[in-house]
Amino acid sequence: MDNKKTQIYDSGKELFSLNGFKDTNVSDITKKAGVAVGTFYNYYSSKEKLFMDIFLDENVKLKKSCLQSIDINNSPLEVVRQMLALNVQGMKANPILREWYNRSVFNRIEQIYREENGLENFDFLYDSFHEVILTWQEEGKMRRDIDSKMIMTIFAAIINVDTHKEEIGIQYFPEVLDYMSEFIMKGLTDCP
């Protein structure tokens, strides 16, 4: 990566981590990076684009860490439960990833990112888990009549439920998420 782009990226990551997305602006990032504002726009079309690039990189690191922490030989239900729990813990612990829960911010970032990059470039939630799904399908542990990408989309939907826990009811949410995971996994592992 170009040295100036790296400086901008690293400065943005540090400032977004310290101040959050809303309270960080391009001027702050370029000042910290020691570059002109115009240089920023040579590499990133917007603050949102930089943030999303950082978010995606942090998300990939988290998913890889989650996968390394679980025993894939456990039952698919147990693996998914562990993966969901580790994912939620990791997102809440990382200030960049925690912005996912600030829906007004994240909806804006997501919209701009989709407009710039297209819908097909936004499948980031469980890409590294796809190989596990394919293996389970080959081993007969998961339904083969459902496309693996559809299964990945179902898992993404489970994660998205977490952003609606207040509407569901905080007191019920952990149990609701656990039941949803159980019911979905039973449906996906009931191989015809």
Secondary structure as UniProt FT lines:
FT   HELIX           3..19
FT   TURN            20..23
FT   HELIX           26..33
FT   HELIX           37..43
FT   HELIX           47..69
FT   TURN            72..73
FT   HELIX           76..93
FT   HELIX           95..98
FT   HELIX           99..101
FT   HELIX           103..117
FT   HELIX           119..122
FT   HELIX           127..129
FT   HELIX           130..139
FT   HELIX           148..161
FT   HELIX           162..164
FT   HELIX           165..168
FT   TURN            170..172
FT   HELIX           173..189
//
